[in-house]
Amino acid sequence: MSKRSRSEPAARRTVRQWLGELSTGVKAAGGLAVAVAAIAGLVFVFFPDWAPDPTPEEGSAEFSEPTLEHPVTYGQYLDRVEIPRDTSTPEELRRPGAIAGVQLAVKGYKDEGLPLRWYVLDEGTHEIRDQQSKRHVFTPDRNDAGFAWPVWVPVPDGPGPFRVVLQIYPPGAKPGEPGIVPLDEARTEAFTGEGT
């Protein structure tokens, strides 16, 4: 028998050959691990309440792509969200605005208040032209929750263009403070101001 010359390439083993050379014990342990993982996955599919709760580091909040409808008067907005008009003046009901709508999906954060914020950004000057006047908080009642958030904003004076910016923050955060980073942010398409 002659030895293989140095210039002759070594024979390459296929994956099948390599697996064939593994011991029976290693193969059995690997098969058992796969079976246990598959069963555990199915258990959590059929019994989602048995799944471990995500830790705060694993929590997430994500907006869908926001929608924008413009122009919509304040009165039309009240009708859509089924709020009585009788507490508003006729001038308030006729005020032109826009509805920004977004879906929010939250994982983790069960029973924790997540502050929400919206503001109207002037794309030309980069200034905030309007923003919410009171604090909004979403508190999920389970670890996998979602909700729809329709926001009516008055159309600012001036040509614009404007965008509505929607944000969600971690529990305990104070939206708008310097250095506070939102969990997620969504921006509507641009729209023009009053009289344009």
Secondary structure in CASP SS format (residue, H / E / C, confidence):
PFRMAT SS
TARGET T0000
AUTHOR 0000-0000-0000
METHOD secondary structure of the structure
MODEL  1
M C 1.00
S C 1.00
K C 1.00
R C 1.00
S C 1.00
R C 1.00
S C 1.00
E C 1.00
P C 1.00
A C 1.00
A C 1.00
R C 1.00
R C 1.00
T C 1.00
V H 1.00
R H 1.00
Q H 1.00
W H 1.00
L H 1.00
G H 1.00
E H 1.00
L C 1.00
S C 1.00
T H 1.00
G H 1.00
V H 1.00
K H 1.00
A H 1.00
A H 1.00
G H 1.00
G H 1.00
L H 1.00
A H 1.00
V H 1.00
A H 1.00
V H 1.00
A H 1.00
A H 1.00
I H 1.00
A H 1.00
G H 1.00
L H 1.00
V H 1.00
F H 1.00
V H 1.00
F H 1.00
F C 1.00
P H 1.00
D H 1.00
W H 1.00
A C 1.00
P C 1.00
D C 1.00
P C 1.00
T C 1.00
P H 1.00
E H 1.00
E H 1.00
G C 1.00
S E 1.00
A E 1.00
E E 1.00
F E 1.00
S C 1.00
E C 1.00
P C 1.00
T E 1.00
L E 1.00
E E 1.00
H E 1.00
P E 1.00
V E 1.00
T E 1.00
Y H 1.00
G H 1.00
Q H 1.00
Y H 1.00
L H 1.00
D H 1.00
R H 1.00
V C 1.00
E C 1.00
I C 1.00
P C 1.00
R C 1.00
D C 1.00
T C 1.00
S C 1.00
T C 1.00
P H 1.00
E H 1.00
E H 1.00
L H 1.00
R H 1.00
R C 1.00
P E 1.00
G E 1.00
A E 1.00
I E 1.00
A E 1.00
G E 1.00
V E 1.00
Q E 1.00
L E 1.00
A E 1.00
V E 1.00
K E 1.00
G C 1.00
Y C 1.00
K C 1.00
D C 1.00
E C 1.00
G C 1.00
L E 1.00
P E 1.00
L E 1.00
R E 1.00
W E 1.00
Y E 1.00
V E 1.00
L E 1.00
D E 1.00
E C 1.00
G C 1.00
T C 1.00
H C 1.00
E C 1.00
I E 1.00
R E 1.00
D E 1.00
Q E 1.00
Q C 1.00
S C 1.00
K C 1.00
R C 1.00
H E 1.00
V E 1.00
F E 1.00
T C 1.00
P C 1.00
D C 1.00
R C 1.00
N C 1.00
D E 1.00
A E 1.00
G E 1.00
F E 1.00
A E 1.00
W E 1.00
P E 1.00
V E 1.00
W E 1.00
V E 1.00
P E 1.00
V C 1.00
P C 1.00
D C 1.00
G C 1.00
P C 1.00
G C 1.00
P C 1.00
F E 1.00
R E 1.00
V E 1.00
V E 1.00
L E 1.00
Q E 1.00
I E 1.00
Y C 1.00
P C 1.00
P C 1.00
G C 1.00
A C 1.00
K C 1.00
P C 1.00
G C 1.00
E C 1.00
P C 1.00
G C 1.00
I C 1.00
V C 1.00
P C 1.00
L C 1.00
D E 1.00
E E 1.00
A E 1.00
R E 1.00
T C 1.00
E C 1.00
A C 1.00
F E 1.00
T C 1.00
G C 1.00
E C 1.00
G C 1.00
T C 1.00
END
